[in-house]
Amino acid sequence: MMPTALLVEDEPLLRAELADQLRGLWPELQIAGHAENGIDAVARIDALKPDIVFLDIQMPGLNGLEVARHIPESCQVVFVTAYAEHALAAFDAGASDYLVKPLTTTRLLRTIRRLKSRAVANPPPAVWEKLFERDTAPVYLKWIKASSGNTVRLVMVSEVLYFQSDEKYTRVVTEKGDALIRLPLKTLLEQLDPQQFAQIHRSAIVNLQAVDRIERNESEGRGGAGLEVILKGRAERLAVSEAFTRQFRQM
């Protein structure tokens, strides 16, 4: 079976150059796809399950180091960046390799040989997690790239009123309108500031700063929790499921 790779790079020209170099030096490698930012990368890694991820570090949404936390143990990671300050830590932690831009043919060929040799041996452990052992302050999403019809736009996370699961997509609701992202609600919640966002239902996450009040829905009867979130200046009423009721009782 041919190995597969995902290229995560926000610069189209650099991504195309890396793809061309890999095709020339490693014809057996199948490039399964690419991602332009950290949020898309997490979703595509989950969907494509590549054997190798060539991962830029400086990217919008989530940087490469944050994306690496979501990569399964069976996948090899090669950091590709213009910044060399994390190189020593990456090698000490046992990451597959660390490439500094601009890439040279000789250096990339060495990386390919290393990847092939590791693939023959036991699957690599999730050693990149060691890169974050000294990190104590989490970094949360600042903005996301969402689709609205045929248009892709950037949405500041602070402007989102609530997220709602919509079949294969997650609906992003703001004062300016709705948009869609492919990131599952569970993965999204891990990347949001818990001081600002809270899950109120298995299919909904609300921005606490957008909440006007919490009311009991008497129509729920005795069998349900009957709580609803009322947003500031909005007509919709968001149901709070019984599993998430406790956190709102003191609001």
N, C-alpha and C positions, 0 to 999 in steps of 0.2 A: 504494500500500500504506500502510495506517495505521501510524503509529509506535507502538511498544510501550514500556511502562515497567514497572519493578519498584520497589516502595516498600519500603525497608528501614528499619523503625522498630519499636522494642521496646515503645512505648506504644500500645495499641490505639486509644485515643481520638484521639491525635495523628495516627496513621496514617489513621484514618477521616476526620478533618477534612481532611487533605491530599488524600485521594482525592476527596472531595466538591468541594473547590476546583478540582482539576484537571479534573474532569468538567464543571464549570460554565464554566471559562475556556478549556478546550481539548477540545471534544467529540470531535474526531478522534483524540485520544490513547487508545489501548487500554491499560488497566492489566492487564498480563498476570499479575500476582501480587504477593505480598508476602512478606517475611521478618521474623522477630522478633529475630534475632540474627545475628552475623557468620558463624557456621558455616553456618547455613541459607542465608544470602545467597550465599555462594560456590557452594554446590550449585545454587541456583536460577538464578543468573546463567549457570552452565554449561549448565543444562538449557533455560532459556527463551530465552537469547541476546537480551535486550531491547536496544532502541536507546538507552534512557535509564535510568539508575539514580538515584533520589532516595535519598541515603544518609546516614543518621544517623551521627554520629561516636561518641558515647558509648553503647556496646552491650556486652552480655555476650559472652563467648567471644572474638571478634575485634572490635576497634573498627573504625569506618568507614575510617580511614586504612589499616589492615591489609587490609581487604576490597578496597580500591581497587587493591592490587597484583595482584589476580587478575582484574581487569576487562580485557577485550580492547580493543584500540585503536579498534575501530569503535563503541564504546559511549560516549555522553556521560555525564558524572558531575556531579550536583548535590549538594553537601554540604548537609545540613540539620541544624542543631544549635543548642543553646542557648548554645554557647560560641563566642566570636568570635576567640579568640587565633590560630587558623590561617587566618583569612580573607585576610590580606595575602599570605601564602605561597601560598595557593591561587590567587589572582588572578595573582600574579607567575609562577606555574608554568603558567598558561593553562587552568586548570580551567574547565569550562563555566559554573559559577556557584556561589555560596556563600550559602545562606539562613540567617538567624538567626531562631530562634523567639522570640516567636510570629510566624507568617507573616501578612503583610498582602496584600490582594488586589492592590494596586498593585505591590508588590515581586514577587509571584509572576507577575503578568502580564508584567513586564519580563523575568523569567527565561524564560518561555515564548517570547517574541519572540526572545530570544537563542538558544534551542535550535533554533527553526525556521530562523533565519538560518544557523546553523552546519551544520544538516542539509543545506541547499541547497549549501553550499560543500563543500570536501573533508572527509572524515572526520577527526575530531579525533585528534591523536596521543596517546599514553599519557603526557601531560604530568604527570599526578598523581604519577608516579614521582619527579619532582623534589622532591616534598614530603619524601622520605625520604633524600635524598642526604646529609644531615647526621646521620642516625640511624646509630649504630654498634652499639647493643645491641639485638639482636632480642627481640621479645616473643613468648613461646610460650603455647599454650593452657593455661588453668588449669582449665577445666571444660567439659563438653559437655552438650547436651540430647539424651537418647537415649530410644527407645521400648521399653517392655517390655509386650507384650500391648497392651491399650488404655490403658496408663498412660505418660505422659511424665515422666521424672525427670531431675534434674541429677546428673551423675556427675563427681566430681573426677578430673582426669586422673591425679593421683598415685596414685589408688586402682585404676587399670586395670592388670590383670595382663598382658593382651595384646589386640591387635586382630586380627581375622581376617576376610578378605574372604568374603562370603557372597552370591554372585550379585549382585543389585542393591544389596545393603546391606553394611555393615561391622559385624561382630559385636564388641561391647564386653564383655569378660569381666572381672568383678571378683569379690572374695570374696563379695559379697552377691548375685551372680547375673549373668545375661547381659542385654544390651540391644542395640538396633540403631540405627544412624545411617545416613543416606543419603550421607555423604561418602565419596568414593572413597579407597582406601588411599593412593594416590600423593599426593593433595592433603592428606590427613591427616598424612602423614609430614613434609611441609614445615612444618607448624604445631606439631610436637612438638619438645621439647628433645632434641637428639642426644646429650647427656650422660646422658639418662635412658632414651631409647627407641632401639631399633635394629631394622632390618628383618632378618629371618632367612630369609624366603621371599618370593616375589612375592605371596603371599597372607597374610602374617603379620608383625606388628610386636610386639615384646615389651618389657615394662618391665624394664630391666636390674636394677633393685632387687628385682624379684620372682624373679630367677634364683637357683636353688640351686647348680646345677652343669651342666656340659656333658659329655655322654657320647657315646661312639662306639656306633653301632648296628651290631653285627657282621652282622646279617641283611641289611644293604645290599649286602654282597659287595664285590668289588674295583672294581666299576664306579661306585659312588657315593661321595659324601663321607661319609655315614654318621654325621653328628653330630646329636644331639638335645638340646634344651633341657629341663632338669628344673626345674620351678618349686617354690618353697618350699611345702610342705604340700599339693601338688596331685598328682593321679594322672596327668594327661595328660602326654604327651611330645611336644614340638613339634619337628618336623623342620626342620633347617637345610639349605637348598638349597646346592648347590655354589657358586653365585655369591656367597653371603654367608658362606662358611666361614672365609675368612681372618681376619676380625675376631674370631673366637672361638677361634682356635687358642692364644692366650696366656692365655685365661681359666682 
